[in-house]
Amino acid sequence: MLGSHCLKTWSSTQEVVTLSSGEAELYGITKGATQGIGIQSLLQDLGISVGIRIFSDASAAIGIAKRRGVGQVRHLEVKELWIQEKIQSG
């Protein structure tokens, strides 16, 4: 959303099989961040500066996203951990 205007919506099935709901929600957070960064880049090309906010009610996924490394999660794909660096850098 940009103000009250919807810029993009989508619906998709999860592409990866996960062993926990926290892991599944983390994949959703990273997909949302990827889409948000893409739209942010497009808007910057148009001279519009916006921030990104991602909402999630999954405390396990939020915990994984805020820490560094995989922690106790055993089957997490390392390629999804870039979100941790983005959160740490603001």
C-alpha positions in Angstrom: 0.0 0.0 0.0 1.1 3.5 -0.7 -1.2 5.7 1.4 -4.7 4.3 0.6 -3.6 2.9 -2.8 -2.9 -0.8 -3.4 0.3 -1.2 -5.4 0.5 -5.0 -5.5 -1.2 -8.1 -4.2 -0.5 -11.7 -4.8 -1.4 -15.1 -3.7 0.8 -18.2 -4.0 1.4 -21.6 -2.5 4.5 -22.2 -0.5 7.3 -23.7 -2.7 9.3 -25.3 0.1 8.3 -28.0 2.5 9.0 -26.9 6.1 9.1 -28.8 9.4 7.8 -26.0 11.6 5.3 -23.2 11.4 8.1 -20.7 12.4 10.2 -21.8 9.5 7.2 -21.5 7.1 6.4 -18.0 8.5 10.0 -16.9 8.1 9.8 -17.9 4.4 6.7 -15.7 4.1 8.5 -12.8 5.8 11.5 -13.1 3.4 9.2 -13.3 0.4 7.3 -10.2 1.5 10.6 -8.4 2.1 11.8 -9.3 -1.4 8.6 -8.0 -2.9 8.7 -4.9 -0.8 12.4 -4.1 -1.7 11.5 -4.5 -5.4 8.6 -2.0 -5.2 10.8 0.3 -3.1 13.4 0.3 -5.8 10.8 0.9 -8.5 9.4 3.9 -6.5 12.9 5.3 -6.0 13.4 5.3 -9.8 10.2 7.4 -9.9 11.6 9.8 -7.3 9.4 8.5 -4.4 11.2 7.5 -1.2 9.3 5.0 1.0 10.1 2.7 3.8 9.1 -1.0 4.2 7.1 -2.5 7.1 6.4 -6.2 7.3 3.9 -7.4 9.8 3.8 -11.0 11.2 2.0 -12.5 14.2 4.3 -15.5 14.3 6.6 -15.0 17.3 8.9 -17.9 16.2 9.5 -16.3 12.8 10.0 -12.9 14.3 12.6 -14.4 16.7 14.4 -16.1 13.9 14.5 -13.0 11.8 15.8 -10.8 14.6 18.7 -13.0 15.7 21.9 -13.9 13.9 22.4 -17.4 12.4 20.1 -20.4 12.5 20.1 -21.0 16.2 18.1 -24.1 17.2 16.3 -24.4 13.9 17.8 -27.4 12.2 16.3 -27.4 8.7 16.4 -23.7 7.8 17.7 -22.8 4.3 20.7 -20.5 4.7 19.7 -18.5 1.7 16.8 -17.1 3.7 19.0 -15.6 6.4 19.7 -12.3 4.5 16.7 -10.9 6.2 18.6 -11.0 9.5 21.2 -8.7 8.1 18.6 -6.3 6.7 16.8 -6.1 10.1 20.1 -5.6 11.9 21.1 -2.7 9.6 17.6 -1.1 9.9 
